[in-house]
Amino acid sequence: MTLDFSKTILEKVSFDRYLFNKELKKLVIWLGEEDEEVKDLYNWCQDKYGNQYPDIINQAFENKRFID
């Protein structure tokens, strides 16, 4: 449920770089220590927006343990 909500928010703001960055950072904080959901969100973001916003995605998730 939480992951679906996160994806919906990002899809709605993906037209704007600033909004995408802002909302992604908020969602990563909101998901907190839910490692599996954060990892799923990271993978989804990479698949869907990795070509468009690779720097934003990497920066938002840089402090998570599963990222190399």
C-alpha positions in Angstrom: 0.0 0.0 0.0 2.7 2.5 1.0 4.8 1.6 -2.0 1.9 2.0 -4.4 1.2 5.5 -2.9 4.8 6.4 -3.3 4.8 5.4 -6.9 1.6 7.3 -7.6 3.1 10.5 -6.1 6.3 10.2 -8.2 4.3 9.5 -11.4 2.3 12.7 -10.8 5.3 14.9 -10.3 7.7 13.3 -12.8 7.2 16.1 -15.3 9.2 18.5 -13.1 12.7 17.8 -12.0 12.4 20.0 -8.9 9.1 18.4 -7.7 10.4 14.9 -8.4 13.5 15.5 -6.3 11.5 17.0 -3.5 8.9 14.3 -3.4 11.4 11.4 -3.7 13.4 12.7 -0.8 10.3 13.0 1.3 9.2 9.5 0.4 12.5 8.0 1.3 12.4 9.7 4.7 8.7 8.6 5.1 9.5 5.0 4.4 12.2 5.2 6.9 13.7 1.9 8.0 11.3 -0.2 5.9 14.3 -1.6 4.0 12.4 -3.9 1.6 10.0 -1.1 0.6 12.8 1.4 0.2 14.7 -1.1 -1.9 11.6 -1.8 -4.1 11.1 2.0 -4.5 14.7 2.4 -5.5 14.5 -0.4 -8.1 11.2 1.0 -9.5 12.7 4.5 -9.7 15.8 3.2 -11.6 13.6 1.2 -14.0 11.1 4.0 -14.7 13.1 7.2 -14.3 16.8 6.1 -14.3 17.4 7.6 -17.7 15.6 10.9 -16.8 16.8 11.5 -13.3 19.7 9.3 -12.4 21.5 11.9 -10.3 18.4 12.6 -8.2 17.6 8.9 -7.6 21.2 8.1 -6.6 21.3 11.1 -4.2 18.0 10.3 -2.6 19.1 6.8 -1.8 22.8 7.3 -1.2 22.6 6.6 2.6 20.8 3.3 2.2 22.8 0.1 2.9 21.7 -1.8 -0.2 23.2 0.7 -2.7 26.8 0.2 -3.8 
